[in-house]
Amino acid sequence: MSFPGFTIWFTGLPCSGKSTISVILAETIKKERGKIEIMDGDVVRTNLSKGLGFSREDRETNLNRIAFVCNLLTRNGVPVIAAAISPFENCRQWARDLIGENYIEVYTRCSLEACIERDVKGMYKKALAGEIKGFTGIDDPFDEPTDPEIICDTDQETPEESAAKIIAYLRENGFLPASGSNGHVAGAVSQGAQHK
């Protein structure tokens, strides 16, 4: 049985858990589908969007490039994880319209306080001190998603629980086999696998 390509499009404040969950998620998807691509925000900026700044226009250009590549991969049967902050609703809607029914939006919902606490790089501290301008969640807007397929409350659940929630959604909607390729993964998914 063949399964379609899909894009898991993460959105959430900096340090809300997108990259951590992506790595856990990718391991299971790779085991079961044999391939997975991760479009990490920092990696994309280094390679695909080098030279772009952090103005709204440049951020939109960056997100639209990610969506374009995700669509190419998805329509060729490849599972993709896009793990960028993705703060703008219009860009997420453009990605949804472009990719279509195989677009899965995941909101890593987390309190600002928890994000600041997790920030090992000290970016929030610098933004709050005015040393960094245009920082999402501090002095740059984050459009909260209106209708994501999955909400992960990452200040209340572990990254493993969040990943399990997403895997459960993928199984229920025909993107992954109904039961895991090994008992450990399937067992992990069966615990508390609730989605929006």
PATI-253244 format. One line per 8 residues: for each residue x, y, z of N, C-alpha, C, O. Coordinates in nm, 3 decimals, padded with zeros to 5 digits. Atoms other than C-alpha are relative to their C-alpha. Last residue first. Layout:
X/Y/Z/X/Y/Z/X/Y/Z/X/Y/Z | ...;
REM end
This chain:
00.104/-00.101/-00.002/-00.781/01.918/01.810/-00.135/-00.056/-00.045/-00.234/00.017/-00.049 | -00.033/-00.120/00.078/-00.572/01.611/01.865/-00.121/00.090/00.001/-00.226/00.055/00.054 | 00.116/-00.081/00.033/-00.571/01.344/02.129/00.047/00.114/-00.088/00.154/00.171/-00.066 | -00.012/-00.055/00.136/-00.313/01.070/02.148/-00.128/00.073/-00.036/-00.213/00.020/-00.108 | 00.038/-00.141/00.003/-00.302/01.029/02.524/00.007/00.062/-00.137/00.041/00.180/-00.150 | 00.017/-00.068/-00.127/-00.115/00.700/02.508/-00.032/00.148/-00.023/00.050/00.222/-00.078 | 00.133/00.028/-00.055/-00.177/00.507/02.187/-00.025/00.075/00.131/-00.140/00.086/00.174 | 00.102/-00.082/00.064/00.118/00.672/02.016/-00.137/-00.018/00.065/-00.217/00.076/00.069;
-00.019/-00.139/-00.042/00.372/00.529/02.256/-00.109/00.090/-00.055/-00.154/00.183/00.012 | 00.040/-00.014/-00.140/00.234/00.181/02.208/00.011/00.143/00.048/-00.075/00.192/00.121 | 00.146/00.007/-00.004/00.254/00.209/01.830/-00.051/00.020/00.142/-00.151/00.089/00.165 | 00.055/-00.122/00.058/00.613/00.328/01.852/-00.151/00.001/00.011/-00.211/00.100/00.052 | -00.036/-00.112/-00.086/00.715/00.049/02.091/-00.061/00.131/-00.051/-00.119/00.207/00.026 | 00.090/-00.015/-00.113/00.522/-00.218/01.906/00.027/00.121/00.085/-00.065/00.183/00.138 | -00.046/00.075/-00.115/00.706/-00.177/01.579/-00.086/00.036/00.121/-00.143/00.145/00.128 | -00.083/00.109/00.053/00.587/-00.087/01.232/00.070/-00.075/00.112/00.122/-00.185/00.091;
-00.143/-00.024/00.021/00.315/00.117/01.395/00.074/-00.120/-00.051/00.029/-00.234/-00.037 | -00.074/00.035/-00.121/-00.055/00.058/01.342/00.148/00.009/-00.030/00.190/-00.008/-00.145 | 00.090/-00.010/-00.115/-00.288/00.228/01.095/00.065/-00.039/00.131/00.031/00.015/00.236 | 00.075/00.123/-00.027/-00.003/00.275/00.846/-00.081/00.013/00.129/-00.042/00.085/00.220 | -00.088/00.104/-00.052/00.090/00.642/00.792/-00.083/-00.127/00.020/-00.205/-00.119/00.029 | -00.134/-00.039/00.041/-00.071/00.923/00.591/00.107/-00.098/00.047/00.217/-00.102/-00.007 | -00.054/00.075/00.113/-00.417/00.766/00.602/00.135/00.042/-00.051/00.172/00.008/-00.164 | 00.032/-00.064/00.128/-00.599/01.024/00.816/00.072/-00.062/-00.120/00.077/-00.002/-00.227;
00.145/-00.011/00.016/-00.615/00.830/01.143/-00.039/00.052/-00.139/-00.147/00.022/-00.189 | 00.058/00.134/00.016/-00.251/00.729/01.115/-00.149/00.008/-00.032/-00.198/-00.059/-00.123 | -00.047/00.053/00.129/-00.129/01.087/01.054/-00.056/-00.140/-00.026/-00.092/-00.172/-00.140 | 00.074/-00.069/00.106/-00.344/01.215/01.342/00.039/-00.056/-00.138/-00.048/-00.081/-00.222 | 00.137/00.053/-00.006/-00.200/00.953/01.579/-00.087/00.062/-00.110/-00.166/-00.006/-00.175 | -00.004/00.133/00.063/00.152/01.050/01.467/-00.140/-00.060/-00.003/-00.179/-00.120/-00.103 | -00.011/-00.022/00.145/00.073/01.414/01.553/00.001/-00.133/-00.075/-00.064/-00.147/-00.178 | 00.127/-00.060/00.043/-00.048/01.328/01.905/-00.001/00.018/-00.153/-00.102/-00.009/-00.219;
00.097/00.110/00.004/00.252/01.100/01.958/-00.135/00.048/-00.050/-00.204/-00.023/-00.123 | -00.030/00.078/00.121/00.486/01.389/01.866/-00.101/-00.114/-00.015/-00.146/-00.142/-00.126 | 00.040/-00.082/00.115/00.318/01.608/02.130/00.022/-00.075/-00.130/-00.064/-00.075/-00.218 | 00.148/00.000/00.004/00.344/01.332/02.389/-00.051/00.081/-00.117/-00.148/00.043/-00.183 | 00.041/00.134/00.044/00.714/01.281/02.307/-00.152/-00.009/-00.010/-00.205/-00.070/-00.103 | -00.018/00.008/00.146/00.778/01.658/02.329/-00.045/-00.136/-00.055/-00.099/-00.143/-00.166 | -00.139/00.023/00.040/00.629/01.642/02.681/00.011/00.002/-00.152/-00.089/-00.015/-00.221 | -00.028/00.137/00.043/00.292/01.800/02.754/00.145/-00.013/-00.041/00.209/00.085/-00.079;
00.075/00.094/-00.084/00.175/02.108/02.948/00.025/-00.146/-00.037/-00.013/-00.236/00.038 | -00.038/-00.029/-00.138/00.408/02.384/02.823/-00.075/-00.091/00.097/-00.059/-00.081/00.219 | -00.135/00.048/-00.033/00.395/02.226/02.478/00.050/00.042/00.138/00.155/-00.005/00.182 | -00.024/-00.093/-00.111/00.021/02.254/02.435/00.134/-00.038/00.064/00.140/-00.116/00.159 | -00.085/00.062/-00.102/00.023/02.078/02.098/00.027/00.105/00.108/00.095/00.205/00.083 | -00.057/-00.093/-00.097/-00.268/02.184/01.878/00.080/-00.080/00.101/00.028/-00.174/00.163 | -00.046/00.055/-00.128/-00.343/01.982/01.566/00.054/00.113/00.087/00.127/00.200/00.040 | 00.044/00.140/-00.011/-00.535/02.053/01.244/00.033/-00.057/00.138/-00.044/-00.137/00.193;
-00.102/00.101/00.031/-00.491/02.427/01.295/-00.058/-00.141/00.012/-00.153/-00.163/00.087 | 00.058/00.134/00.015/-00.800/02.651/01.276/00.106/-00.104/-00.036/00.097/-00.168/-00.141 | 00.144/00.003/-00.024/-00.743/03.011/01.380/-00.058/-00.140/-00.007/-00.155/-00.171/00.062 | 00.076/00.076/00.099/-00.365/03.011/01.419/-00.149/-00.008/00.037/-00.185/-00.025/00.154 | 00.037/00.131/-00.053/-00.236/03.289/01.649/-00.084/-00.074/-00.103/-00.177/-00.016/-00.159 | 00.143/00.024/00.025/-00.088/03.568/01.439/-00.035/-00.140/00.048/00.006/-00.239/-00.012 | 00.022/00.141/00.029/00.249/03.644/01.600/-00.151/-00.019/-00.015/-00.226/-00.003/00.081 | 00.123/00.077/-00.025/00.340/04.010/01.584/00.011/-00.149/-00.027/00.091/-00.194/-00.110;
00.048/00.035/00.134/00.684/04.169/01.624/-00.117/-00.095/00.018/-00.114/-00.181/00.107 | 00.039/-00.124/00.068/00.791/04.354/01.939/-00.036/-00.024/-00.147/-00.043/00.070/-00.226 | -00.039/-00.112/-00.085/00.802/04.062/02.182/-00.040/00.132/-00.067/-00.132/00.200/-00.020 | 00.055/00.021/-00.134/00.627/03.756/02.035/00.036/00.112/00.097/-00.025/00.124/00.203 | 00.137/00.052/-00.006/00.840/03.749/01.723/-00.042/-00.027/00.144/00.028/-00.094/00.220 | -00.001/00.137/-00.050/01.156/03.960/01.759/-00.143/-00.049/00.022/-00.220/00.014/00.095 | 00.083/00.084/00.087/01.155/04.268/01.537/-00.001/-00.146/00.041/-00.002/-00.235/-00.044 | 00.126/-00.060/00.045/01.445/04.442/01.713/-00.075/-00.099/-00.089/-00.014/-00.182/-00.157;
00.045/00.061/00.126/01.719/04.272/01.913/-00.135/00.060/-00.035/-00.226/00.061/00.048 | -00.122/00.026/00.077/01.907/04.468/02.182/-00.029/-00.067/-00.134/00.050/-00.057/-00.227 | -00.006/-00.089/00.116/01.584/04.619/02.316/00.124/-00.019/-00.085/00.150/00.060/-00.176 | -00.091/-00.110/-00.034/01.627/04.461/02.662/00.015/00.099/-00.116/00.083/00.201/-00.103 | 00.065/-00.076/-00.107/01.321/04.243/02.600/00.085/00.120/00.042/00.032/00.222/00.086 | 00.114/-00.070/00.060/01.474/04.132/02.269/-00.070/00.088/00.104/-00.107/00.202/00.075 | -00.052/-00.109/00.083/01.806/04.049/02.434/-00.113/00.082/-00.061/-00.106/00.204/-00.069 | -00.059/-00.096/-00.093/01.634/03.846/02.707/00.053/00.122/-00.077/00.033/00.236/-00.036;
00.111/-00.075/-00.060/01.420/03.674/02.442/00.054/00.110/00.092/00.004/00.223/00.090 | 00.055/-00.092/00.101/01.732/03.575/02.247/-00.115/00.085/00.057/-00.124/00.205/00.029 | 00.020/-00.133/-00.057/01.911/03.428/02.551/-00.056/00.103/-00.095/-00.041/00.223/-00.075 | -00.083/-00.097/00.073/02.044/03.131/02.354/-00.014/00.142/00.054/00.065/00.230/00.019 | -00.141/00.017/-00.039/01.913/02.880/02.612/00.092/00.101/-00.071/00.202/00.129/-00.023 | -00.088/-00.062/00.098/01.556/03.004/02.571/00.147/-00.004/00.043/00.195/00.086/00.112 | -00.070/00.103/00.077/01.351/02.757/02.774/00.113/00.055/-00.087/00.195/-00.021/-00.138 | -00.072/00.088/-00.093/01.244/03.010/03.040/00.086/-00.103/-00.074/00.195/-00.139/-00.028;
-00.113/-00.078/-00.050/01.150/03.266/02.774/00.087/-00.088/00.090/00.210/-00.082/00.084 | -00.095/-00.015/00.111/00.930/03.008/02.600/00.126/00.075/00.046/00.237/00.037/00.011 | -00.067/00.129/00.017/00.764/02.915/02.931/00.104/00.007/-00.113/00.212/-00.051/-00.101 | -00.087/00.021/-00.116/00.685/03.281/03.006/00.080/-00.130/-00.014/00.200/-00.134/00.013 | -00.121/-00.079/00.023/00.549/03.337/02.655/00.100/-00.022/00.113/00.221/-00.028/00.091 | 00.001/-00.134/-00.059/00.302/03.056/02.715/00.133/00.070/-00.028/00.237/00.006/-00.040 | -00.084/-00.004/-00.121/00.312/02.768/02.469/-00.004/00.142/00.055/-00.003/00.239/-00.021 | 00.048/-00.106/-00.088/00.100/02.655/02.176/00.075/-00.005/00.133/00.083/-00.109/00.198;
-00.067/00.029/-00.127/00.293/02.448/01.925/-00.032/00.117/00.093/00.041/00.216/00.101 | -00.029/-00.118/-00.081/00.034/02.485/01.648/00.064/-00.044/00.131/00.000/-00.110/00.214 | -00.019/00.035/-00.141/00.046/02.204/01.393/00.040/00.126/00.076/00.143/00.187/00.046 | -00.055/-00.107/-00.083/-00.092/02.266/01.043/00.003/-00.043/00.147/-00.097/-00.089/00.202 | 00.043/00.025/-00.138/-00.134/01.963/00.820/00.067/00.105/00.089/00.188/00.102/00.110 | -00.060/-00.098/-00.090/-00.121/02.023/00.444/-00.058/-00.021/00.139/-00.179/-00.025/00.157 | -00.110/00.068/-00.068/-00.205/01.715/00.236/00.083/00.094/00.088/00.196/00.063/00.126 | 00.051/00.089/-00.105/-00.546/01.855/00.142/00.109/-00.075/00.076/00.082/-00.136/00.179;
00.131/00.064/00.006/-00.397/02.147/-00.049/-00.028/-00.094/00.116/00.012/-00.069/00.229 | -00.022/00.143/-00.024/-00.027/02.227/-00.083/-00.131/-00.079/00.000/-00.133/-00.196/-00.038 | -00.094/00.057/00.097/-00.073/02.570/-00.242/00.009/-00.152/00.013/00.002/-00.224/-00.087 | 00.062/-00.003/00.134/-00.386/02.674/-00.052/00.088/-00.068/-00.103/00.039/-00.139/-00.191 | 00.115/00.092/-00.002/-00.239/02.563/00.282/-00.065/-00.008/-00.139/-00.096/-00.117/-00.188 | -00.056/00.136/-00.001/00.093/02.737/00.209/-00.112/-00.104/-00.006/-00.103/-00.201/-00.081 | -00.056/00.020/00.134/-00.089/03.057/00.115/00.057/-00.140/-00.012/00.039/-00.208/-00.114 | 00.113/00.026/00.090/-00.298/03.027/00.433/00.049/-00.024/-00.142/-00.005/-00.109/-00.213;
00.048/00.136/-00.028/00.019/02.990/00.641/-00.117/-00.035/-00.092/-00.129/-00.148/-00.139 | -00.099/00.094/00.055/00.164/03.297/00.470/-00.043/-00.145/00.024/-00.027/-00.230/-00.063 | 00.012/-00.002/00.147/-00.154/03.504/00.532/00.099/-00.097/-00.065/00.066/-00.157/-00.167 | 00.114/00.080/00.046/-00.164/03.392/00.898/-00.008/-00.003/-00.153/-00.042/-00.107/-00.210 | 00.104/-00.074/00.071/00.182/03.530/00.969/-00.108/-00.091/-00.057/-00.080/-00.188/-00.127 | 00.089/-00.082/-00.084/00.408/03.396/01.245/-00.121/00.061/-00.071/-00.214/00.108/-00.005 | 00.119/-00.019/00.083/00.569/03.103/01.061/-00.106/00.086/00.070/-00.217/00.039/00.095 | 00.093/-00.070/-00.090/00.814/03.020/01.341/-00.133/00.024/-00.071/-00.240/00.007/-00.012;
-00.038/-00.140/-00.009/00.977/02.762/01.112/-00.102/00.069/00.091/-00.209/00.014/00.117 | -00.011/-00.045/-00.138/00.964/02.384/01.131/00.059/00.141/00.006/00.175/00.160/00.040 | -00.046/-00.139/00.007/00.836/02.257/00.797/-00.001/00.056/00.141/-00.108/00.076/00.200 | 00.028/-00.077/-00.121/00.817/01.876/00.815/00.058/00.140/-00.021/00.177/00.154/-00.045 | -00.082/-00.116/-00.032/00.793/01.693/00.485/-00.045/00.061/00.132/-00.164/00.067/00.163 | 00.045/-00.068/-00.122/00.669/01.350/00.378/00.097/00.112/00.036/00.218/00.095/00.029 | -00.095/-00.008/-00.112/00.767/01.277/00.016/-00.066/00.066/00.121/-00.128/00.171/00.108 | 00.014/00.110/-00.095/00.512/01.153/-00.237/00.091/00.003/00.120/00.099/-00.095/00.195;
-00.080/00.114/00.048/00.610/01.372/-00.531/00.009/-00.112/00.104/00.098/-00.197/00.098 | 00.068/00.053/00.119/00.326/01.617/-00.461/00.077/-00.115/-00.065/00.024/-00.186/-00.150 | 00.127/00.065/-00.035/00.464/01.658/-00.110/-00.066/-00.062/-00.123/-00.113/-00.176/-00.118 | -00.028/00.129/-00.064/00.820/01.734/-00.225/-00.129/-00.078/00.025/-00.137/-00.197/-00.005 | -00.070/00.085/00.098/00.720/02.008/-00.469/00.024/-00.140/00.057/-00.001/-00.241/-00.010 | 00.097/00.044/00.100/00.468/02.150/-00.220/00.064/-00.092/-00.103/00.005/-00.194/-00.140 | 00.086/00.101/-00.064/00.723/02.163/00.060/-00.101/-00.056/-00.100/-00.125/-00.177/-00.104 | -00.078/00.125/-00.004/00.965/02.345/-00.174/-00.083/-00.112/00.063/-00.080/-00.225/00.015;
-00.021/00.046/00.138/00.703/02.612/-00.253/00.075/-00.132/-00.004/00.036/-00.224/-00.076 | 00.126/00.061/00.047/00.595/02.640/00.112/00.016/-00.055/-00.141/-00.035/-00.163/-00.172 | 00.016/00.127/-00.071/00.955/02.701/00.223/-00.124/-00.072/-00.050/-00.119/-00.192/-00.077 | -00.099/00.093/00.058/00.996/02.966/-00.046/-00.010/-00.138/00.066/-00.005/-00.241/-00.001 | 00.054/00.042/00.130/00.670/03.132/00.068/00.096/-00.095/-00.072/00.052/-00.186/-00.142 | 00.106/00.099/-00.024/00.799/03.136/00.425/-00.060/-00.051/-00.130/-00.092/-00.169/-00.143 | -00.061/00.121/-00.055/01.124/03.311/00.323/-00.105/-00.110/00.018/-00.083/-00.225/-00.021 | -00.072/00.064/00.111/00.941/03.565/00.105/00.060/-00.133/00.046/00.050/-00.233/-00.025;
00.102/00.061/00.087/00.701/03.638/00.393/00.065/-00.072/-00.118/00.024/-00.182/-00.155 | 00.051/00.118/-00.071/00.995/03.694/00.628/-00.105/-00.072/-00.085/-00.106/-00.195/-00.093 | -00.101/00.105/00.010/01.160/03.925/00.374/-00.046/-00.128/00.070/-00.021/-00.238/00.022 | -00.009/00.044/00.140/00.842/04.133/00.335/00.100/-00.116/-00.015/00.071/-00.214/-00.083 | 00.117/00.083/00.028/00.786/04.151/00.713/00.008/-00.056/-00.142/-00.021/-00.174/-00.164 | 00.117/-00.086/00.022/01.143/04.272/00.762/-00.119/-00.091/-00.030/-00.100/-00.209/-00.061 | 00.112/00.037/-00.085/01.378/04.010/00.902/-00.115/00.100/-00.007/-00.197/00.109/00.084 | -00.001/-00.055/-00.136/01.655/04.011/00.644/-00.122/-00.047/00.078/-00.177/-00.154/00.053;
00.126/-00.059/-00.045/01.701/03.794/00.337/00.016/00.049/00.143/00.082/-00.014/00.226 | 00.012/-00.137/00.049/02.056/03.746/00.212/-00.130/00.067/00.040/-00.140/00.190/00.034 | -00.115/-00.081/-00.039/02.056/03.369/00.238/-00.016/00.140/-00.058/-00.053/00.156/-00.174 | 00.040/-00.141/-00.014/01.705/03.235/00.183/00.113/00.089/00.048/00.088/00.190/00.114 | 00.099/-00.039/00.102/01.765/02.884/00.050/-00.031/00.149/00.002/-00.064/00.208/-00.101 | -00.020/00.055/00.134/02.087/02.795/00.233/-00.093/00.055/-00.107/-00.048/00.102/-00.211 | -00.142/00.011/00.035/02.137/02.971/00.566/00.020/-00.037/-00.146/00.114/00.009/-00.210 | -00.055/-00.137/00.009/01.775/03.085/00.601/00.147/-00.002/-00.041/00.193/00.089/-00.110;
00.051/-00.062/00.123/01.654/02.734/00.519/00.059/00.139/-00.018/00.098/00.177/-00.128 | -00.072/00.063/00.112/01.879/02.584/00.789/-00.043/00.063/-00.133/00.040/00.089/-00.220 | -00.139/-00.049/-00.001/01.747/02.827/01.052/00.080/-00.054/-00.118/00.158/00.019/-00.179 | -00.007/-00.143/00.029/01.381/02.762/00.966/00.142/00.053/-00.010/00.174/00.127/-00.103 | -00.021/-00.075/-00.124/01.414/02.384/00.952/00.024/00.147/-00.034/00.099/00.180/-00.126 | -00.031/-00.137/00.042/01.267/02.224/00.638/00.008/00.083/00.128/-00.091/00.143/00.170 | 00.032/-00.104/-00.098/01.282/01.860/00.745/00.047/00.134/-00.055/00.165/00.152/-00.086 | -00.081/-00.121/00.015/01.262/01.589/00.478/-00.045/00.100/00.106/-00.164/00.116/00.130;
00.059/-00.119/-00.059/01.141/01.237/00.547/00.095/00.117/-00.025/00.216/00.101/-00.016 | -00.058/-00.130/00.034/01.206/00.898/00.394/-00.076/00.111/00.071/-00.193/00.098/00.104 | -00.129/00.014/00.066/01.155/00.527/00.455/00.067/00.130/-00.037/00.184/00.132/-00.074 | 00.013/-00.041/00.140/00.783/00.568/00.525/00.132/-00.010/-00.076/00.133/-00.003/-00.199 | 00.120/00.054/00.063/00.751/00.380/00.854/-00.016/00.035/-00.147/-00.081/-00.037/-00.223 | 00.011/00.145/-00.019/01.095/00.419/01.005/-00.114/-00.058/-00.081/-00.102/-00.167/-00.137 | -00.103/00.063/00.083/01.134/00.768/00.854/-00.006/-00.152/00.011/00.010/-00.222/-00.090 | 00.043/-00.008/00.141/00.800/00.880/00.999/00.103/-00.070/-00.089/00.065/-00.141/-00.182;
00.111/00.094/00.023/00.895/00.754/01.346/-00.041/-00.001/-00.147/-00.063/-00.107/-00.206 | -00.049/00.136/-00.023/01.234/00.929/01.349/-00.108/-00.104/-00.031/-00.083/-00.203/-00.099 | -00.070/00.046/00.120/01.094/01.247/01.192/00.049/-00.144/00.014/00.049/-00.219/-00.084 | 00.098/00.036/00.102/00.846/01.293/01.476/00.068/-00.062/-00.122/00.021/-00.162/-00.176 | 00.065/00.122/-00.050/01.118/01.294/01.742/-00.096/-00.055/-00.106/-00.099/-00.175/-00.133 | -00.102/00.105/00.000/01.325/01.547/01.542/-00.061/-00.134/00.045/-00.036/-00.237/-00.017 | -00.030/00.041/00.138/01.021/01.762/01.464/00.098/-00.116/-00.005/00.079/-00.210/-00.082 | 00.106/00.094/00.040/00.913/01.771/01.831/00.028/-00.054/-00.140/00.005/-00.172/-00.167;
-00.012/00.119/-00.084/01.245/01.929/01.929/-00.102/-00.106/-00.039/-00.068/-00.224/-00.053 | -00.115/00.080/00.045/01.240/02.170/01.635/00.014/-00.129/00.079/00.043/-00.235/00.022 | 00.016/00.047/00.138/00.888/02.301/01.705/00.112/-00.094/-00.044/00.086/-00.203/-00.095 | -00.018/00.144/00.012/00.917/02.319/02.085/-00.006/-00.057/-00.140/-00.003/-00.178/-00.157 | 00.124/00.068/-00.040/00.783/02.664/02.180/00.006/-00.150/-00.024/-00.089/-00.221/00.011 | -00.020/00.085/-00.119/01.134/02.813/02.179/-00.127/-00.069/00.047/-00.135/-00.112/00.163 | -00.135/00.054/-00.017/01.038/03.088/01.930/00.010/-00.075/00.133/-00.040/-00.029/00.235 | -00.101/-00.096/-00.045/00.659/03.122/01.916/00.140/-00.062/00.002/00.153/-00.184/00.008;
-00.006/-00.024/-00.143/00.455/02.873/01.720/00.111/00.097/00.033/00.201/00.120/-00.047 | 00.001/-00.143/-00.029/00.381/02.733/01.377/-00.003/00.017/00.151/-00.069/-00.059/00.222 | -00.001/-00.048/-00.138/00.461/02.390/01.242/-00.011/00.151/00.005/00.042/00.221/-00.081 | -00.043/-00.140/-00.005/00.358/02.281/00.893/-00.012/00.049/00.144/-00.122/00.076/00.193 | 00.036/-00.041/-00.135/00.342/01.904/00.857/00.060/00.139/00.018/00.182/00.156/00.020 | -00.081/-00.101/-00.067/00.353/01.857/00.482/-00.058/00.025/00.138/-00.175/00.061/00.152 | 00.072/-00.096/-00.084/00.227/01.540/00.316/00.098/00.100/00.056/00.219/00.075/00.061 | -00.089/-00.097/-00.064/00.321/01.282/00.058/-00.085/00.094/00.083/-00.206/00.105/00.064;
-00.029/-00.128/00.066/00.063/01.014/-00.005/00.108/00.079/00.072/00.135/00.056/00.190 | 00.056/-00.109/-00.078/00.081/00.653/00.116/00.039/00.132/-00.066/00.146/00.142/-00.127 | -00.078/-00.124/00.006/00.133/00.342/-00.092/-00.073/00.111/00.077/-00.196/00.111/00.085 | 00.085/-00.120/00.000/00.000/00.000/00.000/00.088/00.125/00.000/00.184/00.135/00.077;
REM end
